Each structure stands twice: as structure tokens, then as C-alpha cells.
Amino acid sequence: MSYRLRHLLNQLPIAFGQRSDRRLRTTRLKHAQFASFLEETGFGHHDVDHHERGLRWRRTAKRLFLGATAFGAAWVALESARALTLF
């Protein structure tokens, strides 16, 4: 069974009282020793945590939105001025 299908099936609601080991059943890492070796050597390790990355994304999205709004307002003002000069 493919990983994605297993992951989707494991997202279904679980009856109370049953053990929820979704992460264990859908993990891509099969060999614990190899995974611990990768962790010890620092392979693929980044110092950016999820919270900081989310804040950085929000800040970038806010700047893009404000820039697009300013551009739109300037465009409307320019087109309005151009339309008024035609009369």
C-alpha cells in the first residue's frame, strides 16, 4: 500500500479508547539505527524552527499584500487623473 493512501486512511477519525499511533504506521523511515545515525551526524538539520518560519512567511505575505494594495491604489489614481484630463 502506498504511503499517501495509508496516510489518508490513517487520518480518518478514531473511536475513543483505541491507540492512535498514526505516526508510527505512516513513517517513511524504516530503519531506526540509520535514522539515529543521520540525526547524530546532523544530516539535513536546519536551525530554523517552525514558529520562526511561520512568522517569516506571515511577514513576507503582509509585505506583498501591502505592496499590491499600494500599487493598485496608485494605478487607480493614475487612471482617474488620465480620465479627467481627457474631458
PyMOL Python script that loads the backbone (N, CA, C, O; Angstrom):
from pymol import cmd

cmd.read_pdbstr("""\
ATOM      1  N   MET A   1       0.852  -1.171   0.000  1.00  0.00           N
ATOM      2  CA  MET A   1       0.000   0.000   0.000  1.00  0.00           C
ATOM      3  C   MET A   1       0.901   1.238   0.000  1.00  0.00           C
ATOM      4  O   MET A   1       1.887   1.286   0.735  1.00  0.00           O
ATOM      5  N   SER A   2       0.572   2.215  -0.803  1.00  0.00           N
ATOM      6  CA  SER A   2       1.415   3.394  -0.916  1.00  0.00           C
ATOM      7  C   SER A   2       1.339   4.241   0.352  1.00  0.00           C
ATOM      8  O   SER A   2       0.398   4.146   1.140  1.00  0.00           O
ATOM      9  N   TYR A   3       2.356   5.063   0.513  1.00  0.00           N
ATOM     10  CA  TYR A   3       2.429   5.919   1.699  1.00  0.00           C
ATOM     11  C   TYR A   3       1.255   6.886   1.743  1.00  0.00           C
ATOM     12  O   TYR A   3       0.642   7.057   2.796  1.00  0.00           O
ATOM     13  N   ARG A   4       0.931   7.518   0.625  1.00  0.00           N
ATOM     14  CA  ARG A   4      -0.129   8.528   0.611  1.00  0.00           C
ATOM     15  C   ARG A   4      -1.492   7.908   0.936  1.00  0.00           C
ATOM     16  O   ARG A   4      -2.282   8.501   1.671  1.00  0.00           O
ATOM     17  N   LEU A   5      -1.767   6.729   0.397  1.00  0.00           N
ATOM     18  CA  LEU A   5      -3.037   6.066   0.681  1.00  0.00           C
ATOM     19  C   LEU A   5      -3.118   5.696   2.157  1.00  0.00           C
ATOM     20  O   LEU A   5      -4.151   5.900   2.794  1.00  0.00           O
ATOM     21  N   ARG A   6      -2.024   5.150   2.705  1.00  0.00           N
ATOM     22  CA  ARG A   6      -2.002   4.824   4.138  1.00  0.00           C
ATOM     23  C   ARG A   6      -2.200   6.058   4.982  1.00  0.00           C
ATOM     24  O   ARG A   6      -2.930   6.035   5.973  1.00  0.00           O
ATOM     25  N   HIS A   7      -1.538   7.157   4.581  1.00  0.00           N
ATOM     26  CA  HIS A   7      -1.657   8.407   5.331  1.00  0.00           C
ATOM     27  C   HIS A   7      -3.097   8.909   5.314  1.00  0.00           C
ATOM     28  O   HIS A   7      -3.611   9.333   6.350  1.00  0.00           O
ATOM     29  N   LEU A   8      -3.753   8.870   4.163  1.00  0.00           N
ATOM     30  CA  LEU A   8      -5.148   9.309   4.074  1.00  0.00           C
ATOM     31  C   LEU A   8      -6.071   8.422   4.909  1.00  0.00           C
ATOM     32  O   LEU A   8      -6.973   8.921   5.583  1.00  0.00           O
ATOM     33  N   LEU A   9      -5.846   7.111   4.864  1.00  0.00           N
ATOM     34  CA  LEU A   9      -6.676   6.201   5.646  1.00  0.00           C
ATOM     35  C   LEU A   9      -6.473   6.417   7.147  1.00  0.00           C
ATOM     36  O   LEU A   9      -7.416   6.295   7.929  1.00  0.00           O
ATOM     37  N   ASN A  10      -5.255   6.735   7.540  1.00  0.00           N
ATOM     38  CA  ASN A  10      -4.982   6.942   8.962  1.00  0.00           C
ATOM     39  C   ASN A  10      -5.507   8.272   9.470  1.00  0.00           C
ATOM     40  O   ASN A  10      -5.552   8.488  10.682  1.00  0.00           O
ATOM     41  N   GLN A  11      -5.906   9.169   8.580  1.00  0.00           N
ATOM     42  CA  GLN A  11      -6.460  10.447   9.016  1.00  0.00           C
ATOM     43  C   GLN A  11      -7.939  10.337   9.385  1.00  0.00           C
ATOM     44  O   GLN A  11      -8.516  11.296   9.898  1.00  0.00           O
ATOM     45  N   LEU A  12      -8.551   9.203   9.137  1.00  0.00           N
ATOM     46  CA  LEU A  12      -9.954   9.010   9.496  1.00  0.00           C
ATOM     47  C   LEU A  12     -10.117   9.079  11.009  1.00  0.00           C
ATOM     48  O   LEU A  12      -9.199   8.715  11.743  1.00  0.00           O
ATOM     49  N   PRO A  13     -11.262   9.537  11.483  1.00  0.00           N
ATOM     50  CA  PRO A  13     -11.466   9.634  12.938  1.00  0.00           C
ATOM     51  C   PRO A  13     -11.352   8.274  13.608  1.00  0.00           C
ATOM     52  O   PRO A  13     -11.784   7.257  13.064  1.00  0.00           O
ATOM     53  N   ILE A  14     -10.767   8.274  14.790  1.00  0.00           N
ATOM     54  CA  ILE A  14     -10.562   7.032  15.543  1.00  0.00           C
ATOM     55  C   ILE A  14     -11.528   7.033  16.718  1.00  0.00           C
ATOM     56  O   ILE A  14     -11.722   8.059  17.369  1.00  0.00           O
ATOM     57  N   ALA A  15     -12.135   5.877  16.990  1.00  0.00           N
ATOM     58  CA  ALA A  15     -13.045   5.753  18.131  1.00  0.00           C
ATOM     59  C   ALA A  15     -12.252   5.946  19.420  1.00  0.00           C
ATOM     60  O   ALA A  15     -11.092   5.542  19.498  1.00  0.00           O
ATOM     61  N   PHE A  16     -12.862   6.553  20.425  1.00  0.00           N
ATOM     62  CA  PHE A  16     -12.187   6.785  21.685  1.00  0.00           C
ATOM     63  C   PHE A  16     -11.841   5.457  22.340  1.00  0.00           C
ATOM     64  O   PHE A  16     -12.601   4.491  22.277  1.00  0.00           O
ATOM     65  N   GLY A  17     -10.684   5.438  22.966  1.00  0.00           N
ATOM     66  CA  GLY A  17     -10.250   4.239  23.655  1.00  0.00           C
ATOM     67  C   GLY A  17      -9.262   3.431  22.845  1.00  0.00           C
ATOM     68  O   GLY A  17      -8.589   2.561  23.399  1.00  0.00           O
ATOM     69  N   GLN A  18      -9.149   3.686  21.553  1.00  0.00           N
ATOM     70  CA  GLN A  18      -8.175   2.970  20.746  1.00  0.00           C
ATOM     71  C   GLN A  18      -6.873   3.753  20.718  1.00  0.00           C
ATOM     72  O   GLN A  18      -6.859   4.974  20.877  1.00  0.00           O
ATOM     73  N   ARG A  19      -5.803   3.044  20.516  1.00  0.00           N
ATOM     74  CA  ARG A  19      -4.495   3.684  20.495  1.00  0.00           C
ATOM     75  C   ARG A  19      -4.281   4.383  19.166  1.00  0.00           C
ATOM     76  O   ARG A  19      -4.555   3.810  18.111  1.00  0.00           O
ATOM     77  N   SER A  20      -3.801   5.600  19.204  1.00  0.00           N
ATOM     78  CA  SER A  20      -3.536   6.356  17.990  1.00  0.00           C
ATOM     79  C   SER A  20      -2.030   6.394  17.738  1.00  0.00           C
ATOM     80  O   SER A  20      -1.305   7.196  18.326  1.00  0.00           O
ATOM     81  N   ASP A  21      -1.583   5.518  16.859  1.00  0.00           N
ATOM     82  CA  ASP A  21      -0.160   5.505  16.523  1.00  0.00           C
ATOM     83  C   ASP A  21       0.005   5.821  15.039  1.00  0.00           C
ATOM     84  O   ASP A  21       0.705   5.116  14.313  1.00  0.00           O
ATOM     85  N   ARG A  22      -0.644   6.880  14.608  1.00  0.00           N
ATOM     86  CA  ARG A  22      -0.609   7.268  13.200  1.00  0.00           C
ATOM     87  C   ARG A  22       0.808   7.499  12.705  1.00  0.00           C
ATOM     88  O   ARG A  22       1.175   7.070  11.611  1.00  0.00           O
ATOM     89  N   ARG A  23       1.598   8.180  13.521  1.00  0.00           N
ATOM     90  CA  ARG A  23       2.953   8.499  13.089  1.00  0.00           C
ATOM     91  C   ARG A  23       3.800   7.250  12.932  1.00  0.00           C
ATOM     92  O   ARG A  23       4.677   7.202  12.070  1.00  0.00           O
ATOM     93  N   LEU A  24       3.554   6.250  13.745  1.00  0.00           N
ATOM     94  CA  LEU A  24       4.333   5.023  13.635  1.00  0.00           C
ATOM     95  C   LEU A  24       3.969   4.261  12.364  1.00  0.00           C
ATOM     96  O   LEU A  24       4.841   3.681  11.717  1.00  0.00           O
ATOM     97  N   ARG A  25       2.699   4.259  12.010  1.00  0.00           N
ATOM     98  CA  ARG A  25       2.268   3.490  10.843  1.00  0.00           C
ATOM     99  C   ARG A  25       2.578   4.172   9.525  1.00  0.00           C
ATOM    100  O   ARG A  25       2.689   3.499   8.501  1.00  0.00           O
ATOM    101  N   THR A  26       2.721   5.497   9.522  1.00  0.00           N
ATOM    102  CA  THR A  26       2.901   6.205   8.263  1.00  0.00           C
ATOM    103  C   THR A  26       4.308   6.767   8.090  1.00  0.00           C
ATOM    104  O   THR A  26       4.549   7.564   7.184  1.00  0.00           O
ATOM    105  N   THR A  27       5.232   6.361   8.944  1.00  0.00           N
ATOM    106  CA  THR A  27       6.568   6.905   8.854  1.00  0.00           C
ATOM    107  C   THR A  27       7.281   6.397   7.612  1.00  0.00           C
ATOM    108  O   THR A  27       7.083   5.254   7.202  1.00  0.00           O
ATOM    109  N   ARG A  28       8.111   7.243   7.014  1.00  0.00           N
ATOM    110  CA  ARG A  28       8.895   6.826   5.850  1.00  0.00           C
ATOM    111  C   ARG A  28      10.211   6.208   6.274  1.00  0.00           C
ATOM    112  O   ARG A  28      10.811   5.454   5.508  1.00  0.00           O
ATOM    113  N   LEU A  29      10.679   6.512   7.489  1.00  0.00           N
ATOM    114  CA  LEU A  29      11.927   5.949   7.969  1.00  0.00           C
ATOM    115  C   LEU A  29      11.662   4.576   8.563  1.00  0.00           C
ATOM    116  O   LEU A  29      10.901   4.441   9.521  1.00  0.00           O
ATOM    117  N   LYS A  30      12.292   3.562   7.993  1.00  0.00           N
ATOM    118  CA  LYS A  30      12.034   2.200   8.448  1.00  0.00           C
ATOM    119  C   LYS A  30      13.126   1.691   9.380  1.00  0.00           C
ATOM    120  O   LYS A  30      12.863   0.840  10.229  1.00  0.00           O
ATOM    121  N   HIS A  31      14.348   2.200   9.234  1.00  0.00           N
ATOM    122  CA  HIS A  31      15.470   1.666   9.999  1.00  0.00           C
ATOM    123  C   HIS A  31      15.870   2.671  11.070  1.00  0.00           C
ATOM    124  O   HIS A  31      16.388   3.745  10.766  1.00  0.00           O
ATOM    125  N   ALA A  32      15.626   2.312  12.317  1.00  0.00           N
ATOM    126  CA  ALA A  32      15.872   3.223  13.431  1.00  0.00           C
ATOM    127  C   ALA A  32      17.354   3.524  13.595  1.00  0.00           C
ATOM    128  O   ALA A  32      17.714   4.652  13.932  1.00  0.00           O
ATOM    129  N   GLN A  33      18.225   2.541  13.365  1.00  0.00           N
ATOM    130  CA  GLN A  33      19.659   2.778  13.524  1.00  0.00           C
ATOM    131  C   GLN A  33      20.155   3.779  12.479  1.00  0.00           C
ATOM    132  O   GLN A  33      20.953   4.664  12.790  1.00  0.00           O
ATOM    133  N   PHE A  34      19.686   3.639  11.256  1.00  0.00           N
ATOM    134  CA  PHE A  34      20.093   4.559  10.212  1.00  0.00           C
ATOM    135  C   PHE A  34      19.572   5.966  10.500  1.00  0.00           C
ATOM    136  O   PHE A  34      20.271   6.952  10.270  1.00  0.00           O
ATOM    137  N   ALA A  35      18.349   6.050  11.002  1.00  0.00           N
ATOM    138  CA  ALA A  35      17.767   7.349  11.349  1.00  0.00           C
ATOM    139  C   ALA A  35      18.556   7.998  12.478  1.00  0.00           C
ATOM    140  O   ALA A  35      18.806   9.203  12.442  1.00  0.00           O
ATOM    141  N   SER A  36      18.950   7.220  13.476  1.00  0.00           N
ATOM    142  CA  SER A  36      19.729   7.793  14.577  1.00  0.00           C
ATOM    143  C   SER A  36      21.111   8.206  14.092  1.00  0.00           C
ATOM    144  O   SER A  36      21.654   9.201  14.574  1.00  0.00           O
ATOM    145  N   PHE A  37      21.701   7.460  13.140  1.00  0.00           N
ATOM    146  CA  PHE A  37      22.986   7.857  12.570  1.00  0.00           C
ATOM    147  C   PHE A  37      22.862   9.192  11.842  1.00  0.00           C
ATOM    148  O   PHE A  37      23.727  10.057  11.986  1.00  0.00           O
ATOM    149  N   LEU A  38      21.800   9.368  11.065  1.00  0.00           N
ATOM    150  CA  LEU A  38      21.596  10.632  10.360  1.00  0.00           C
ATOM    151  C   LEU A  38      21.410  11.776  11.346  1.00  0.00           C
ATOM    152  O   LEU A  38      21.896  12.883  11.117  1.00  0.00           O
ATOM    153  N   GLU A  39      20.708  11.510  12.440  1.00  0.00           N
ATOM    154  CA  GLU A  39      20.483  12.553  13.440  1.00  0.00           C
ATOM    155  C   GLU A  39      21.783  12.941  14.128  1.00  0.00           C
ATOM    156  O   GLU A  39      22.028  14.122  14.375  1.00  0.00           O
ATOM    157  N   GLU A  40      22.617  11.952  14.438  1.00  0.00           N
ATOM    158  CA  GLU A  40      23.884  12.239  15.105  1.00  0.00           C
ATOM    159  C   GLU A  40      24.835  13.034  14.218  1.00  0.00           C
ATOM    160  O   GLU A  40      25.548  13.911  14.705  1.00  0.00           O
ATOM    161  N   THR A  41      24.852  12.739  12.934  1.00  0.00           N
ATOM    162  CA  THR A  41      25.771  13.427  12.034  1.00  0.00           C
ATOM    163  C   THR A  41      25.252  14.793  11.619  1.00  0.00           C
ATOM    164  O   THR A  41      25.990  15.580  11.026  1.00  0.00           O
ATOM    165  N   GLY A  42      23.989  15.087  11.925  1.00  0.00           N
ATOM    166  CA  GLY A  42      23.432  16.389  11.596  1.00  0.00           C
ATOM    167  C   GLY A  42      23.002  16.509  10.145  1.00  0.00           C
ATOM    168  O   GLY A  42      22.874  17.622   9.636  1.00  0.00           O
ATOM    169  N   PHE A  43      22.778  15.401   9.471  1.00  0.00           N
ATOM    170  CA  PHE A  43      22.379  15.418   8.066  1.00  0.00           C
ATOM    171  C   PHE A  43      20.985  16.036   7.926  1.00  0.00           C
ATOM    172  O   PHE A  43      20.035  15.604   8.579  1.00  0.00           O
ATOM    173  N   GLY A  44      20.880  17.042   7.074  1.00  0.00           N
ATOM    174  CA  GLY A  44      19.589  17.667   6.812  1.00  0.00           C
ATOM    175  C   GLY A  44      19.068  18.512   7.953  1.00  0.00           C
ATOM    176  O   GLY A  44      17.873  18.805   8.006  1.00  0.00           O
ATOM    177  N   HIS A  45      19.930  18.908   8.861  1.00  0.00           N
ATOM    178  CA  HIS A  45      19.493  19.668  10.038  1.00  0.00           C
ATOM    179  C   HIS A  45      19.502  21.156   9.716  1.00  0.00           C
ATOM    180  O   HIS A  45      20.490  21.680   9.202  1.00  0.00           O
ATOM    181  N   HIS A  46      18.420  21.822  10.014  1.00  0.00           N
ATOM    182  CA  HIS A  46      18.313  23.259   9.842  1.00  0.00           C
ATOM    183  C   HIS A  46      17.954  23.869  11.186  1.00  0.00           C
ATOM    184  O   HIS A  46      17.185  23.293  11.956  1.00  0.00           O
ATOM    185  N   ASP A  47      18.510  25.027  11.457  1.00  0.00           N
ATOM    186  CA  ASP A  47      18.281  25.665  12.747  1.00  0.00           C
ATOM    187  C   ASP A  47      16.996  26.479  12.797  1.00  0.00           C
ATOM    188  O   ASP A  47      16.637  26.999  13.853  1.00  0.00           O
ATOM    189  N   VAL A  48      16.305  26.596  11.685  1.00  0.00           N
ATOM    190  CA  VAL A  48      15.081  27.392  11.650  1.00  0.00           C
ATOM    191  C   VAL A  48      13.930  26.532  12.173  1.00  0.00           C
ATOM    192  O   VAL A  48      13.632  25.479  11.610  1.00  0.00           O
ATOM    193  N   ASP A  49      13.295  26.979  13.237  1.00  0.00           N
ATOM    194  CA  ASP A  49      12.170  26.217  13.766  1.00  0.00           C
ATOM    195  C   ASP A  49      10.883  26.605  13.035  1.00  0.00           C
ATOM    196  O   ASP A  49      10.845  27.600  12.311  1.00  0.00           O
ATOM    197  N   HIS A  50       9.855  25.823  13.231  1.00  0.00           N
ATOM    198  CA  HIS A  50       8.592  26.008  12.513  1.00  0.00           C
ATOM    199  C   HIS A  50       7.932  27.342  12.853  1.00  0.00           C
ATOM    200  O   HIS A  50       7.352  27.991  11.982  1.00  0.00           O
ATOM    201  N   HIS A  51       8.019  27.744  14.097  1.00  0.00           N
ATOM    202  CA  HIS A  51       7.383  29.004  14.507  1.00  0.00           C
ATOM    203  C   HIS A  51       8.040  30.191  13.808  1.00  0.00           C
ATOM    204  O   HIS A  51       7.355  31.068  13.284  1.00  0.00           O
ATOM    205  N   GLU A  52       9.361  30.211  13.805  1.00  0.00           N
ATOM    206  CA  GLU A  52      10.086  31.311  13.157  1.00  0.00           C
ATOM    207  C   GLU A  52       9.811  31.333  11.654  1.00  0.00           C
ATOM    208  O   GLU A  52       9.662  32.403  11.063  1.00  0.00           O
ATOM    209  N   ARG A  53       9.743  30.162  11.043  1.00  0.00           N
ATOM    210  CA  ARG A  53       9.442  30.083   9.613  1.00  0.00           C
ATOM    211  C   ARG A  53       8.037  30.604   9.325  1.00  0.00           C
ATOM    212  O   ARG A  53       7.822  31.288   8.325  1.00  0.00           O
ATOM    213  N   GLY A  54       7.081  30.285  10.195  1.00  0.00           N
ATOM    214  CA  GLY A  54       5.716  30.791  10.032  1.00  0.00           C
ATOM    215  C   GLY A  54       5.650  32.307  10.166  1.00  0.00           C
ATOM    216  O   GLY A  54       4.950  32.975   9.405  1.00  0.00           O
ATOM    217  N   LEU A  55       6.384  32.844  11.136  1.00  0.00           N
ATOM    218  CA  LEU A  55       6.417  34.296  11.305  1.00  0.00           C
ATOM    219  C   LEU A  55       7.041  34.978  10.093  1.00  0.00           C
ATOM    220  O   LEU A  55       6.566  36.021   9.643  1.00  0.00           O
ATOM    221  N   ARG A  56       8.104  34.384   9.571  1.00  0.00           N
ATOM    222  CA  ARG A  56       8.759  34.967   8.399  1.00  0.00           C
ATOM    223  C   ARG A  56       7.819  34.939   7.195  1.00  0.00           C
ATOM    224  O   ARG A  56       7.769  35.894   6.420  1.00  0.00           O
ATOM    225  N   TRP A  57       7.073  33.841   7.040  1.00  0.00           N
ATOM    226  CA  TRP A  57       6.117  33.739   5.935  1.00  0.00           C
ATOM    227  C   TRP A  57       5.010  34.781   6.061  1.00  0.00           C
ATOM    228  O   TRP A  57       4.634  35.415   5.075  1.00  0.00           O
ATOM    229  N   ARG A  58       4.486  34.958   7.279  1.00  0.00           N
ATOM    230  CA  ARG A  58       3.434  35.961   7.503  1.00  0.00           C
ATOM    231  C   ARG A  58       3.937  37.364   7.200  1.00  0.00           C
ATOM    232  O   ARG A  58       3.225  38.165   6.594  1.00  0.00           O
ATOM    233  N   ARG A  59       5.160  37.663   7.618  1.00  0.00           N
ATOM    234  CA  ARG A  59       5.742  38.980   7.371  1.00  0.00           C
ATOM    235  C   ARG A  59       5.896  39.218   5.866  1.00  0.00           C
ATOM    236  O   ARG A  59       5.598  40.307   5.375  1.00  0.00           O
ATOM    237  N   THR A  60       6.358  38.206   5.140  1.00  0.00           N
ATOM    238  CA  THR A  60       6.515  38.337   3.683  1.00  0.00           C
ATOM    239  C   THR A  60       5.166  38.501   3.002  1.00  0.00           C
ATOM    240  O   THR A  60       5.021  39.327   2.101  1.00  0.00           O
ATOM    241  N   ALA A  61       4.178  37.721   3.425  1.00  0.00           N
ATOM    242  CA  ALA A  61       2.840  37.818   2.837  1.00  0.00           C
ATOM    243  C   ALA A  61       2.225  39.185   3.108  1.00  0.00           C
ATOM    244  O   ALA A  61       1.554  39.749   2.243  1.00  0.00           O
ATOM    245  N   LYS A  62       2.451  39.720   4.307  1.00  0.00           N
ATOM    246  CA  LYS A  62       1.921  41.039   4.650  1.00  0.00           C
ATOM    247  C   LYS A  62       2.555  42.113   3.778  1.00  0.00           C
ATOM    248  O   LYS A  62       1.865  43.012   3.298  1.00  0.00           O
ATOM    249  N   ARG A  63       3.870  42.024   3.572  1.00  0.00           N
ATOM    250  CA  ARG A  63       4.547  42.996   2.713  1.00  0.00           C
ATOM    251  C   ARG A  63       4.064  42.911   1.277  1.00  0.00           C
ATOM    252  O   ARG A  63       3.866  43.937   0.626  1.00  0.00           O
ATOM    253  N   LEU A  64       3.873  41.698   0.777  1.00  0.00           N
ATOM    254  CA  LEU A  64       3.364  41.536  -0.588  1.00  0.00           C
ATOM    255  C   LEU A  64       1.963  42.111  -0.732  1.00  0.00           C
ATOM    256  O   LEU A  64       1.656  42.765  -1.729  1.00  0.00           O
ATOM    257  N   PHE A  65       1.117  41.871   0.255  1.00  0.00           N
ATOM    258  CA  PHE A  65      -0.246  42.389   0.220  1.00  0.00           C
ATOM    259  C   PHE A  65      -0.256  43.915   0.257  1.00  0.00           C
ATOM    260  O   PHE A  65      -0.981  44.551  -0.507  1.00  0.00           O
ATOM    261  N   LEU A  66       0.546  44.500   1.142  1.00  0.00           N
ATOM    262  CA  LEU A  66       0.599  45.953   1.231  1.00  0.00           C
ATOM    263  C   LEU A  66       1.176  46.564  -0.047  1.00  0.00           C
ATOM    264  O   LEU A  66       0.712  47.613  -0.494  1.00  0.00           O
ATOM    265  N   GLY A  67       2.173  45.923  -0.630  1.00  0.00           N
ATOM    266  CA  GLY A  67       2.738  46.407  -1.888  1.00  0.00           C
ATOM    267  C   GLY A  67       1.732  46.338  -3.020  1.00  0.00           C
ATOM    268  O   GLY A  67       1.629  47.268  -3.819  1.00  0.00           O
ATOM    269  N   ALA A  68       0.989  45.243  -3.096  1.00  0.00           N
ATOM    270  CA  ALA A  68      -0.032  45.109  -4.141  1.00  0.00           C
ATOM    271  C   ALA A  68      -1.154  46.127  -3.941  1.00  0.00           C
ATOM    272  O   ALA A  68      -1.674  46.676  -4.913  1.00  0.00           O
ATOM    273  N   THR A  69      -1.528  46.379  -2.690  1.00  0.00           N
ATOM    274  CA  THR A  69      -2.561  47.380  -2.405  1.00  0.00           C
ATOM    275  C   THR A  69      -2.091  48.786  -2.792  1.00  0.00           C
ATOM    276  O   THR A  69      -2.851  49.558  -3.375  1.00  0.00           O
ATOM    277  N   ALA A  70      -0.843  49.115  -2.467  1.00  0.00           N
ATOM    278  CA  ALA A  70      -0.300  50.428  -2.822  1.00  0.00           C
ATOM    279  C   ALA A  70      -0.213  50.577  -4.343  1.00  0.00           C
ATOM    280  O   ALA A  70      -0.531  51.635  -4.886  1.00  0.00           O
ATOM    281  N   PHE A  71       0.217  49.519  -5.020  1.00  0.00           N
ATOM    282  CA  PHE A  71       0.288  49.553  -6.477  1.00  0.00           C
ATOM    283  C   PHE A  71      -1.101  49.744  -7.084  1.00  0.00           C
ATOM    284  O   PHE A  71      -1.267  50.524  -8.022  1.00  0.00           O
ATOM    285  N   GLY A  72      -2.092  49.039  -6.554  1.00  0.00           N
ATOM    286  CA  GLY A  72      -3.467  49.165  -7.047  1.00  0.00           C
ATOM    287  C   GLY A  72      -4.020  50.561  -6.829  1.00  0.00           C
ATOM    288  O   GLY A  72      -4.673  51.116  -7.712  1.00  0.00           O
ATOM    289  N   ALA A  73      -3.765  51.129  -5.666  1.00  0.00           N
ATOM    290  CA  ALA A  73      -4.250  52.493  -5.378  1.00  0.00           C
ATOM    291  C   ALA A  73      -3.579  53.506  -6.296  1.00  0.00           C
ATOM    292  O   ALA A  73      -4.229  54.423  -6.797  1.00  0.00           O
ATOM    293  N   ALA A  74      -2.274  53.340  -6.516  1.00  0.00           N
ATOM    294  CA  ALA A  74      -1.561  54.258  -7.410  1.00  0.00           C
ATOM    295  C   ALA A  74      -2.075  54.126  -8.839  1.00  0.00           C
ATOM    296  O   ALA A  74      -2.207  55.126  -9.546  1.00  0.00           O
ATOM    297  N   TRP A  75      -2.362  52.921  -9.263  1.00  0.00           N
ATOM    298  CA  TRP A  75      -2.869  52.702 -10.621  1.00  0.00           C
ATOM    299  C   TRP A  75      -4.247  53.352 -10.797  1.00  0.00           C
ATOM    300  O   TRP A  75      -4.507  53.985 -11.820  1.00  0.00           O
ATOM    301  N   VAL A  76      -5.133  53.195  -9.796  1.00  0.00           N
ATOM    302  CA  VAL A  76      -6.463  53.805  -9.865  1.00  0.00           C
ATOM    303  C   VAL A  76      -6.335  55.327  -9.899  1.00  0.00           C
ATOM    304  O   VAL A  76      -7.040  55.985 -10.664  1.00  0.00           O
ATOM    305  N   ALA A  77      -5.447  55.895  -9.083  1.00  0.00           N
ATOM    306  CA  ALA A  77      -5.259  57.350  -9.074  1.00  0.00           C
ATOM    307  C   ALA A  77      -4.715  57.833 -10.418  1.00  0.00           C
ATOM    308  O   ALA A  77      -5.151  58.865 -10.928  1.00  0.00           O
ATOM    309  N   LEU A  78      -3.785  57.105 -10.982  1.00  0.00           N
ATOM    310  CA  LEU A  78      -3.214  57.489 -12.283  1.00  0.00           C
ATOM    311  C   LEU A  78      -4.252  57.422 -13.382  1.00  0.00           C
ATOM    312  O   LEU A  78      -4.348  58.332 -14.205  1.00  0.00           O
ATOM    313  N   GLU A  79      -5.019  56.365 -13.403  1.00  0.00           N
ATOM    314  CA  GLU A  79      -6.051  56.220 -14.432  1.00  0.00           C
ATOM    315  C   GLU A  79      -7.154  57.256 -14.250  1.00  0.00           C
ATOM    316  O   GLU A  79      -7.702  57.744 -15.238  1.00  0.00           O
ATOM    317  N   SER A  80      -7.491  57.602 -13.014  1.00  0.00           N
ATOM    318  CA  SER A  80      -8.507  58.626 -12.772  1.00  0.00           C
ATOM    319  C   SER A  80      -8.003  59.986 -13.248  1.00  0.00           C
ATOM    320  O   SER A  80      -8.755  60.745 -13.859  1.00  0.00           O
ATOM    321  N   ALA A  81      -6.747  60.294 -12.974  1.00  0.00           N
ATOM    322  CA  ALA A  81      -6.172  61.564 -13.428  1.00  0.00           C
ATOM    323  C   ALA A  81      -6.127  61.619 -14.956  1.00  0.00           C
ATOM    324  O   ALA A  81      -6.415  62.657 -15.553  1.00  0.00           O
ATOM    325  N   ARG A  82      -5.771  60.521 -15.571  1.00  0.00           N
ATOM    326  CA  ARG A  82      -5.735  60.452 -17.023  1.00  0.00           C
ATOM    327  C   ARG A  82      -7.136  60.639 -17.631  1.00  0.00           C
ATOM    328  O   ARG A  82      -7.299  61.304 -18.654  1.00  0.00           O
ATOM    329  N   ALA A  83      -8.141  60.038 -16.976  1.00  0.00           N
ATOM    330  CA  ALA A  83      -9.513  60.163 -17.471  1.00  0.00           C
ATOM    331  C   ALA A  83     -10.009  61.598 -17.319  1.00  0.00           C
ATOM    332  O   ALA A  83     -10.725  62.095 -18.188  1.00  0.00           O
ATOM    333  N   LEU A  84      -9.639  62.270 -16.228  1.00  0.00           N
ATOM    334  CA  LEU A  84     -10.072  63.640 -16.024  1.00  0.00           C
ATOM    335  C   LEU A  84      -9.420  64.602 -17.018  1.00  0.00           C
ATOM    336  O   LEU A  84     -10.029  65.608 -17.383  1.00  0.00           O
ATOM    337  N   THR A  85      -8.212  64.316 -17.456  1.00  0.00           N
ATOM    338  CA  THR A  85      -7.539  65.189 -18.420  1.00  0.00           C
ATOM    339  C   THR A  85      -8.117  65.053 -19.816  1.00  0.00           C
ATOM    340  O   THR A  85      -7.935  65.945 -20.645  1.00  0.00           O
ATOM    341  N   LEU A  86      -8.806  63.967 -20.093  1.00  0.00           N
ATOM    342  CA  LEU A  86      -9.398  63.771 -21.423  1.00  0.00           C
ATOM    343  C   LEU A  86     -10.635  64.636 -21.624  1.00  0.00           C
ATOM    344  O   LEU A  86     -10.991  64.948 -22.760  1.00  0.00           O
ATOM    345  N   PHE A  87     -11.292  65.025 -20.545  1.00  0.00           N
ATOM    346  CA  PHE A  87     -12.519  65.833 -20.683  1.00  0.00           C
ATOM    347  C   PHE A  87     -12.232  67.252 -20.886  1.00  0.00           C
ATOM    348  O   PHE A  87     -13.155  68.056 -21.018  1.00  0.00           O
TER     349      PHE A  87
END
""", "prot")
cmd.dss("prot")
cmd.show_as("cartoon", "prot")
cmd.util.cbc("prot")
cmd.orient("prot")
